[in-house]
Amino acid sequence: MILVVAEQREGKLNRASWEAVAAAQKLAAVAGGAPITVAVAGGSVGAAAAELSGAAVGAVLAIEDPALEPYTADGFVAALAQLTAGLAPSYVLFPHTYLARDFVPKLAAKLDAPLVADVVGIVERGGTPAFTRMIFQGKLAADVVPEGDAPYLITIQAGAFSADSAARGDSAAPVSAFAVSVDAASIRQKPDAPFREAKQAVDLSQAARIVAVGRGIRAQDKLPLAEELARALGAELAASRPICDAGWLPLERQVGSSGQTVAPKLYLALGISGAIQHAVGMKAAKTIVAINKDAEAPIFELADYGIVGDLFDIVPALVKELQR
């Protein structure tokens, strides 16, 4: 069996949960049609469980306990260890979010289970599933086959699988409660607000449209041009690493191997060459539009639409047309 642990906050599903479901469906196909169960944990998860029941999966489990709200690593590890013991899945998939990075390694240690983190693909190797992850700052891809006894814990990189590609069922999957016992006194953490909720922080992984700028923008005082295009599109503004390293935009807006991984419906790259370190963070976008003066720029290998030209001529024309 394949178990997917979805993520919710205040009853709202993280979009990356659907990406993990899509990954589980791909894994099921590689593993010969293994059944899929989706679980979601928290203080009150009825709405999230009902939404997940629309997926083409075998069952949805709602794990509710007052000790799971607010989130703590201790609480989630205690609950999910009980869930894993009860279901005995072969694979447990998580979206690779800030929450998962916090508690999944601890869960793997408690279960003495292999963990493959930040997976970007699932393939078959010698009759068994292998999990692709990037190494050496995105320069190489390694296909990893976990060893040892199941369960195997897998975290799925944001944007590696499209949330829209997750198959929906012809009828709702059955939803049932899974009872756990979490001792509130054993929880050592007293959490503040999550990092991504910090003032002025932006979670680009949730953006439907992104306008990203690279070194082709030339100077910080040229950024308002990209900001105007982002406003016209109703998009978030992002950047490649050199822009953030220069302090022109905050690090929270960096896309790439050392920044955020995104999968928007539209990614518009302005003056971005498309080096591998940036490409690994945005190549899963549904539609990529690139504007660059260099016709040989690597970004055009990824782009669905490419415009070879000066962004300072093209972007004002785009803004004018969008406003019209």
GIRA-V722547 format. One line per field, one symbol per residue. phi: phi as a letter, one per 30 degrees, with the letter a starting at -180 (. if undefined). Layout:
# GIRA-V722547
phi: ???
This chain:
# GIRA-V722547
phi: .ccccdcbbhicddedddddddddddddddciiddcbcbbbldbbeddddddddddbdabccccaedcbddbdeddddddddddddchddbbcbddceddddcdeddddddhcdbccidcabbcbiibdbcdbdbhhidbcccccdcjdddccbcceeidbddddddcddbdddcbdbdbbcdedddcdbdddeedddeidbcddcddbbcccbdddibddceeddddddddcicdcbadeeddddidbdedcdckdcbccbbddbbcccicdjeeddddcbddedbcccbadddcdeeddcddbbbcldddcddedddddddd
